[in-house]
């Protein structure tokens, strides 16, 4: 929305940043899904160059040379992580870097680099016009300013909203016309799922932080299917760099599939919780560290929903070893008894 309707403000914030830190080059990393915006954004950049707001000696300042180019990504979720984004900018695979060093000292091509989202740069431009006191007058003591939310799901008025930090979840739900609500996913798949007992909580860094996603689910929804969808998403989007995330998200995906199919036992819930905690503690970057959040936050708040889906038997294997050999049997043209694993030998 900011790039579509307020691109000048975003680019102005980037230019202010360049003036402060002495940068000469700027990049707008545009996700591949937003290719349709590119022509419009190039037109805005061309206009800013014509007005001498970009380019050489901006506004007559001989030492102030700065320009912005658009770099198209391929849609990888991991490239929302700042160092993976820089790797992609450099033409490499989008894999998070080991840190330290941090981009502020060793970023794009090893140079000091500022990485921020479009909302931050737009806010910086507004602060440049109206001053820090104006910005600090909004929000809470620990969370100054406002936050743009993308509200979707089971509500009468989905869309883009802006609130001062400190607004309650209940107020947001009232404003967008939500009713019969079971829960809200605050902060996207990597955020936290809260139920109606927590709707008095506030959107702020000291309470519920959010990158802007606000998903509403009413009481007709199956919470486990919501969690299963998020878990499949993380398993698909893992860059594969570290074992806890690469293997762990796949194991979580399989465990949720087993649970949703009605084949899980009480021991599986224990293993799911332990695995989620392990992935959170040992993954290399933020994707892995938050991949188990949908499971862990709902398991903590709604254990009865998980328990209601369990089988009464103590344990049922989640992996069909003989079934995994079906491809080999097809390729070799064999389907005799010796090409199968007998149950007693497993």
Phi, psi and omega in degrees: 000317179296319180289327180285319189249342185223040183298322179303318182293321178297312181293328176295319177296321176296321181292320175300317178300316180298321179296324182286316187264351179083027180281149178252337183234141176230149179232136165258111179275107186256120179301145182303331179294342183254028179305327182298339180278346191299313182300318179297318181291323177297325177296318178296316179297319179297321178295320180292326175293320179297325180274005181063031173266353171218157177112217184267136177050060182303128180052035175080007178271110190299334182264003186253091176247124181202137175218161184237135173236155181262130177243125181272128172272180181249011175095010181285126179299325183298336181285002167283344174282132194300319182284329174293323176299317179296318177303316179295320177302325182278003178088013181254175178294140182286083180239131179301143179274160169289138180224141001291167003284158181261160181304333182298337175245327181224089182246239182298123182055030178079008182259156176304131188221134173265127178238117177217163177273169186297329181295321179295315181293322177297320178295322179298320178296320179295320178296322178301326180277319191251347176096158182293326181296323178298314181294315184292343179287346179259152176089206182248176181298323182261352180224087182282150173091204185230171181223133175272131180243139170259104186261126181216172177106216188274079177209160184283332186229070176292161179152198181260125181235154173233130181229148166295143173303142182108351179294145179279155176298322180300320180295318179298316181297322178294317183295325183267004174075039179270142178213165181053044190275134172268314182193172181227134173265110183259121178097017177078189182305327182272005181272218184228143178261123180242149178260182188295339178289349182246015183288353175273358177290162187245148175279102182192158181296333180276356178228272179248104176277152181207140172282353177130346181277137182217100184254128184252133180233128179271183189283000175274351185276150175266109184301321182294327176290326175298312180296319179299319178298315178296321182293320174297322180300313181293321178297324179286323187270354177302134181284346178085006185292315184246147184297316181304321180278314183300311182274319184298317180293327177292320178294320177296318178301313180296321180294320178292323176298318180296317180296311183294334177278357177083024183249006184271153175242176184303323180297331179294323178296321177298315181294322178299315180296314180296318180294318178299317178296321180295315180298318180299320187277336191241355182290154186288322186226182185297331180298308180293323182294340180245359185298330181271358183305315180302320179289309187294322182289323179280326177296324179289320186271328186230057182299331182295331179292320177293315184294329180292341182266358184282151171281161180279342180287159184291322184199144173222128182303142179261004185226123180263095184295318179296322178296327180292343180272001184298324179296316179297321178296320180294319181291329181266355180070024181248141174212025180280175184299326182287346178269003178244151174270125178285146185303320184290335181278341178286000000 
